[in-house]
Amino acid sequence: MIIGANVGTTVTAQIIAFQVTKYALAMIALGFLVEIASRKEATKQYGTAVMGLGLIFFGMDLMSMATVPLRSWPLFIEAMQQVRNPALGILAGTLFTALVQSSSATTGVVIVLAGQGLISLEAGIALVFGANVGTCITAVLSALGKPREAMRATTVHVLFNPSSTSTSRLPDTWKT
C-alpha cells in the first residue's frame, strides 16, 4: 500500500506536469452530469471521481494563477534563490508538506513554480525530496492512538520514504 501511495503521488505530479488543468472545468461538468444523470450506482461513482479530479485540477490552475504576482516580488525571489542550498530546500519541502499534509500538493506547487520559472531545477528537486520526507509526518500523526498495525505501517512508511530519497539521486553539483 505504501509503495502504491508513492506511485500514485508520482502519477499525480505527472498529470499536473502534462497541464491537464486546461480541461478541469470540462471534467467537473462531465463528472457532475454523469453523477446526476446516471441510474447505476457504479456509474454515479465514476462521475463523482471525474468531478473530483476536475476539482483538484481546477484548484491547481487557481494556484498557478495566484503565483503570478510572485514573479516580481523581491522577497519571494530572494527566498527561492536561497533554495540553492539543498538542505534548505529539503527542509522547506518537509515543513510545507507537514503543514499542508500532502506531498502531492507540495509537488504540484513546485511544478507550478518551476513551470513559471520561479525556481530552478535543483531547487525543485530539493523541495520534492523534502515533500517525500515531510509526508512521513502526516503518517505519524495519523497513526497516533491507533492499533499496533497502524504504527507498523507508519514505521514502514517512515523507513521507506527517506531511504527512497537517497543522495545517489542528487545532482553531482550537490555532492561533496
Phi and psi in degrees as GROMACS dihedral restraints (atoms count N, CA, C in turn):
[ dihedral_restraints ]
;  ai    aj    ak    al  type     phi  dphi    fc
    3     4     5     6     1   -65.3    20    10
    4     5     6     7     1   -43.1    20    10
    6     7     8     9     1   -64.5    20    10
    7     8     9    10     1   -40.5    20    10
    9    10    11    12     1   -61.5    20    10
   10    11    12    13     1   -39.8    20    10
   12    13    14    15     1   -64.0    20    10
   13    14    15    16     1   -39.3    20    10
   15    16    17    18     1   -67.0    20    10
   16    17    18    19     1   -39.1    20    10
   18    19    20    21     1   -64.6    20    10
   19    20    21    22     1   -41.1    20    10
   21    22    23    24     1   -60.7    20    10
   22    23    24    25     1   -39.7    20    10
   24    25    26    27     1   -62.4    20    10
   25    26    27    28     1   -40.2    20    10
   27    28    29    30     1   -64.6    20    10
   28    29    30    31     1   -41.9    20    10
   30    31    32    33     1   -64.1    20    10
   31    32    33    34     1   -41.8    20    10
   33    34    35    36     1   -58.9    20    10
   34    35    36    37     1   -46.1    20    10
   36    37    38    39     1   -61.9    20    10
   37    38    39    40     1   -39.5    20    10
   39    40    41    42     1   -67.2    20    10
   40    41    42    43     1   -39.0    20    10
   42    43    44    45     1   -61.6    20    10
   43    44    45    46     1   -42.4    20    10
   45    46    47    48     1   -62.8    20    10
   46    47    48    49     1   -41.9    20    10
   48    49    50    51     1   -63.6    20    10
   49    50    51    52     1   -27.4    20    10
   51    52    53    54     1   -78.6    20    10
   52    53    54    55     1     1.5    20    10
   54    55    56    57     1    59.2    20    10
   55    56    57    58     1    43.6    20    10
   57    58    59    60     1   -74.7    20    10
   58    59    60    61     1    -1.1    20    10
   60    61    62    63     1   -62.0    20    10
   61    62    63    64     1   -20.9    20    10
   63    64    65    66     1   -61.4    20    10
   64    65    66    67     1   -27.0    20    10
   66    67    68    69     1  -102.8    20    10
   67    68    69    70     1    11.0    20    10
   69    70    71    72     1   -59.9    20    10
   70    71    72    73     1   -50.1    20    10
   72    73    74    75     1   -64.6    20    10
   73    74    75    76     1   -36.6    20    10
   75    76    77    78     1   -65.0    20    10
   76    77    78    79     1   -39.5    20    10
   78    79    80    81     1   -65.1    20    10
   79    80    81    82     1   -40.2    20    10
   81    82    83    84     1   -62.4    20    10
   82    83    84    85     1   -47.4    20    10
   84    85    86    87     1   -63.9    20    10
   85    86    87    88     1   -46.1    20    10
   87    88    89    90     1   -62.7    20    10
   88    89    90    91     1   -46.0    20    10
   90    91    92    93     1   -60.9    20    10
   91    92    93    94     1   -41.7    20    10
   93    94    95    96     1   -63.4    20    10
   94    95    96    97     1   -45.7    20    10
   96    97    98    99     1   -62.7    20    10
   97    98    99   100     1   -42.3    20    10
   99   100   101   102     1   -63.7    20    10
  100   101   102   103     1   -40.3    20    10
  102   103   104   105     1   -65.1    20    10
  103   104   105   106     1   -43.9    20    10
  105   106   107   108     1   -83.0    20    10
  106   107   108   109     1   -25.0    20    10
  108   109   110   111     1   -90.4    20    10
  109   110   111   112     1   -18.1    20    10
  111   112   113   114     1   -82.0    20    10
  112   113   114   115     1   147.8    20    10
  114   115   116   117     1   -99.1    20    10
  115   116   117   118     1   -25.7    20    10
  117   118   119   120     1   -84.0    20    10
  118   119   120   121     1   135.9    20    10
  120   121   122   123     1   -62.8    20    10
  121   122   123   124     1   -40.3    20    10
  123   124   125   126     1   -62.6    20    10
  124   125   126   127     1   -42.0    20    10
  126   127   128   129     1   -66.1    20    10
  127   128   129   130     1   -38.4    20    10
  129   130   131   132     1   -60.3    20    10
  130   131   132   133     1   -39.9    20    10
  132   133   134   135     1   -67.2    20    10
  133   134   135   136     1   -37.0    20    10
  135   136   137   138     1   -62.8    20    10
  136   137   138   139     1   -41.5    20    10
  138   139   140   141     1   -61.3    20    10
  139   140   141   142     1   -42.0    20    10
  141   142   143   144     1   -63.6    20    10
  142   143   144   145     1   -40.3    20    10
  144   145   146   147     1   -64.3    20    10
  145   146   147   148     1   -43.6    20    10
  147   148   149   150     1   -64.5    20    10
  148   149   150   151     1   -42.1    20    10
  150   151   152   153     1   -63.6    20    10
  151   152   153   154     1   -41.1    20    10
  153   154   155   156     1   -62.6    20    10
  154   155   156   157     1   -43.6    20    10
  156   157   158   159     1   -61.9    20    10
  157   158   159   160     1   -41.7    20    10
  159   160   161   162     1   -60.5    20    10
  160   161   162   163     1   -39.9    20    10
  162   163   164   165     1   -66.3    20    10
  163   164   165   166     1   -38.8    20    10
  165   166   167   168     1   -62.1    20    10
  166   167   168   169     1   -47.2    20    10
  168   169   170   171     1   -66.8    20    10
  169   170   171   172     1   -35.4    20    10
  171   172   173   174     1   -64.2    20    10
  172   173   174   175     1   -41.5    20    10
  174   175   176   177     1   -61.0    20    10
  175   176   177   178     1   -40.6    20    10
  177   178   179   180     1   -64.2    20    10
  178   179   180   181     1   -38.4    20    10
  180   181   182   183     1   -65.4    20    10
  181   182   183   184     1   -40.9    20    10
  183   184   185   186     1   -63.0    20    10
  184   185   186   187     1   -40.5    20    10
  186   187   188   189     1   -62.7    20    10
  187   188   189   190     1   -39.3    20    10
  189   190   191   192     1   -62.0    20    10
  190   191   192   193     1   -45.1    20    10
  192   193   194   195     1   -65.9    20    10
  193   194   195   196     1   -34.6    20    10
  195   196   197   198     1   -70.4    20    10
  196   197   198   199     1   -23.1    20    10
  198   199   200   201     1   -85.0    20    10
  199   200   201   202     1    -7.8    20    10
  201   202   203   204     1   -55.1    20    10
  202   203   204   205     1   -45.1    20    10
  204   205   206   207     1   -64.1    20    10
  205   206   207   208     1   -19.9    20    10
  207   208   209   210     1   -65.2    20    10
  208   209   210   211     1   -24.7    20    10
  210   211   212   213     1   -59.5    20    10
  211   212   213   214     1   -27.1    20    10
  213   214   215   216     1  -112.3    20    10
  214   215   216   217     1     7.0    20    10
  216   217   218   219     1   -90.1    20    10
  217   218   219   220     1   109.8    20    10
  219   220   221   222     1   -57.0    20    10
  220   221   222   223     1   -38.8    20    10
  222   223   224   225     1   -61.7    20    10
  223   224   225   226     1   -43.4    20    10
  225   226   227   228     1   -67.5    20    10
  226   227   228   229     1   -43.2    20    10
  228   229   230   231     1   -60.4    20    10
  229   230   231   232     1   -43.7    20    10
  231   232   233   234     1   -62.7    20    10
  232   233   234   235     1   -42.3    20    10
  234   235   236   237     1   -62.3    20    10
  235   236   237   238     1   -42.2    20    10
  237   238   239   240     1   -68.7    20    10
  238   239   240   241     1   -32.2    20    10
  240   241   242   243     1   -70.2    20    10
  241   242   243   244     1   -26.3    20    10
  243   244   245   246     1   -71.8    20    10
  244   245   246   247     1   -15.2    20    10
  246   247   248   249     1   -73.5    20    10
  247   248   249   250     1     0.1    20    10
  249   250   251   252     1   -60.6    20    10
  250   251   252   253     1   -26.3    20    10
  252   253   254   255     1   -78.0    20    10
  253   254   255   256     1   115.4    20    10
  255   256   257   258     1   -60.5    20    10
  256   257   258   259     1   -33.8    20    10
  258   259   260   261     1   -64.1    20    10
  259   260   261   262     1   -40.5    20    10
  261   262   263   264     1   -66.4    20    10
  262   263   264   265     1   -38.9    20    10
  264   265   266   267     1   -64.7    20    10
  265   266   267   268     1   -43.9    20    10
  267   268   269   270     1   -65.1    20    10
  268   269   270   271     1   -42.0    20    10
  270   271   272   273     1   -62.7    20    10
  271   272   273   274     1   -44.5    20    10
  273   274   275   276     1   -62.6    20    10
  274   275   276   277     1   -43.6    20    10
  276   277   278   279     1   -63.9    20    10
  277   278   279   280     1   -39.2    20    10
  279   280   281   282     1   -64.2    20    10
  280   281   282   283     1   -47.7    20    10
  282   283   284   285     1   -65.7    20    10
  283   284   285   286     1   -42.7    20    10
  285   286   287   288     1   -64.1    20    10
  286   287   288   289     1   -41.8    20    10
  288   289   290   291     1   -66.0    20    10
  289   290   291   292     1   -40.2    20    10
  291   292   293   294     1   -62.6    20    10
  292   293   294   295     1   -35.9    20    10
  294   295   296   297     1   -70.0    20    10
  295   296   297   298     1   -48.1    20    10
  297   298   299   300     1   -89.2    20    10
  298   299   300   301     1   -11.0    20    10
  300   301   302   303     1    55.1    20    10
  301   302   303   304     1    41.6    20    10
  303   304   305   306     1  -158.0    20    10
  304   305   306   307     1   111.5    20    10
  306   307   308   309     1   -69.3    20    10
  307   308   309   310     1   -28.7    20    10
  309   310   311   312     1   -64.2    20    10
  310   311   312   313     1   -41.6    20    10
  312   313   314   315     1   -64.6    20    10
  313   314   315   316     1   -43.6    20    10
  315   316   317   318     1   -62.1    20    10
  316   317   318   319     1   -46.7    20    10
  318   319   320   321     1   -62.0    20    10
  319   320   321   322     1   -40.1    20    10
  321   322   323   324     1   -61.8    20    10
  322   323   324   325     1   -42.8    20    10
  324   325   326   327     1   -64.0    20    10
  325   326   327   328     1   -41.2    20    10
  327   328   329   330     1   -61.7    20    10
  328   329   330   331     1   -43.1    20    10
  330   331   332   333     1   -62.7    20    10
  331   332   333   334     1   -42.5    20    10
  333   334   335   336     1   -62.5    20    10
  334   335   336   337     1   -46.7    20    10
  336   337   338   339     1   -64.1    20    10
  337   338   339   340     1   -41.6    20    10
  339   340   341   342     1   -67.4    20    10
  340   341   342   343     1   -39.5    20    10
  342   343   344   345     1   -63.2    20    10
  343   344   345   346     1   -27.3    20    10
  345   346   347   348     1   -94.4    20    10
  346   347   348   349     1     5.4    20    10
  348   349   350   351     1    75.9    20    10
  349   350   351   352     1    17.0    20    10
  351   352   353   354     1   -84.4    20    10
  352   353   354   355     1   -20.8    20    10
  354   355   356   357     1  -135.0    20    10
  355   356   357   358     1   155.0    20    10
  357   358   359   360     1   -82.3    20    10
  358   359   360   361     1   168.8    20    10
  360   361   362   363     1   -59.6    20    10
  361   362   363   364     1   -43.6    20    10
  363   364   365   366     1   -62.4    20    10
  364   365   366   367     1   -41.4    20    10
  366   367   368   369     1   -64.6    20    10
  367   368   369   370     1   -41.5    20    10
  369   370   371   372     1   -61.5    20    10
  370   371   372   373     1   -42.4    20    10
  372   373   374   375     1   -61.9    20    10
  373   374   375   376     1   -45.3    20    10
  375   376   377   378     1   -63.0    20    10
  376   377   378   379     1   -42.9    20    10
  378   379   380   381     1   -64.5    20    10
  379   380   381   382     1   -39.8    20    10
  381   382   383   384     1   -69.2    20    10
  382   383   384   385     1   -38.7    20    10
  384   385   386   387     1   -58.8    20    10
  385   386   387   388     1   -43.4    20    10
  387   388   389   390     1   -62.5    20    10
  388   389   390   391     1   -37.8    20    10
  390   391   392   393     1   -62.5    20    10
  391   392   393   394     1   -38.1    20    10
  393   394   395   396     1   -64.4    20    10
  394   395   396   397     1   -37.8    20    10
  396   397   398   399     1   -75.8    20    10
  397   398   399   400     1   -42.2    20    10
  399   400   401   402     1   -64.0    20    10
  400   401   402   403     1   -26.8    20    10
  402   403   404   405     1   -66.4    20    10
  403   404   405   406     1   -19.1    20    10
  405   406   407   408     1   -66.5    20    10
  406   407   408   409     1   -31.7    20    10
  408   409   410   411     1   -63.9    20    10
  409   410   411   412     1   -40.3    20    10
  411   412   413   414     1   -60.4    20    10
  412   413   414   415     1   -43.8    20    10
  414   415   416   417     1   -62.9    20    10
  415   416   417   418     1   -43.0    20    10
  417   418   419   420     1   -63.8    20    10
  418   419   420   421     1   -45.6    20    10
  420   421   422   423     1   -61.4    20    10
  421   422   423   424     1   -39.9    20    10
  423   424   425   426     1   -72.2    20    10
  424   425   426   427     1   -21.1    20    10
  426   427   428   429     1   -90.4    20    10
  427   428   429   430     1   -11.7    20    10
  429   430   431   432     1   -59.7    20    10
  430   431   432   433     1   128.4    20    10
  432   433   434   435     1    75.7    20    10
  433   434   435   436     1     9.4    20    10
  435   436   437   438     1   -98.2    20    10
  436   437   438   439     1   170.1    20    10
  438   439   440   441     1   -61.5    20    10
  439   440   441   442     1   167.3    20    10
  441   442   443   444     1   -55.0    20    10
  442   443   444   445     1   -37.6    20    10
  444   445   446   447     1   -61.7    20    10
  445   446   447   448     1   -37.8    20    10
  447   448   449   450     1   -65.2    20    10
  448   449   450   451     1   -41.0    20    10
  450   451   452   453     1   -66.4    20    10
  451   452   453   454     1   -37.0    20    10
  453   454   455   456     1   -63.6    20    10
  454   455   456   457     1   -45.8    20    10
  456   457   458   459     1   -61.6    20    10
  457   458   459   460     1   -40.7    20    10
  459   460   461   462     1   -63.2    20    10
  460   461   462   463     1   -41.9    20    10
  462   463   464   465     1   -60.5    20    10
  463   464   465   466     1   -44.2    20    10
  465   466   467   468     1   -62.1    20    10
  466   467   468   469     1   -43.3    20    10
  468   469   470   471     1   -60.9    20    10
  469   470   471   472     1   -46.0    20    10
  471   472   473   474     1   -65.4    20    10
  472   473   474   475     1   -34.2    20    10
  474   475   476   477     1   -76.7    20    10
  475   476   477   478     1   -36.6    20    10
  477   478   479   480     1   -74.6    20    10
  478   479   480   481     1   -49.5    20    10
  480   481   482   483     1   -61.6    20    10
  481   482   483   484     1   -52.3    20    10
  483   484   485   486     1   -64.0    20    10
  484   485   486   487     1   -31.2    20    10
  486   487   488   489     1   -70.6    20    10
  487   488   489   490     1   -26.7    20    10
  489   490   491   492     1   -78.7    20    10
  490   491   492   493     1    -9.1    20    10
  492   493   494   495     1  -104.5    20    10
  493   494   495   496     1    63.1    20    10
  495   496   497   498     1   -86.9    20    10
  496   497   498   499     1   159.9    20    10
  498   499   500   501     1   -70.3    20    10
  499   500   501   502     1   -13.2    20    10
  501   502   503   504     1   -67.2    20    10
  502   503   504   505     1   -17.5    20    10
  504   505   506   507     1   -94.0    20    10
  505   506   507   508     1    -3.7    20    10
  507   508   509   510     1   -75.0    20    10
  508   509   510   511     1   149.8    20    10
  510   511   512   513     1   -60.5    20    10
  511   512   513   514     1   149.1    20    10
  513   514   515   516     1   -58.7    20    10
  514   515   516   517     1   -29.9    20    10
  516   517   518   519     1   -68.1    20    10
  517   518   519   520     1   -17.5    20    10
  519   520   521   522     1   -89.6    20    10
  520   521   522   523     1   -21.8    20    10
  522   523   524   525     1   -76.2    20    10
  523   524   525   526     1   141.6    20    10
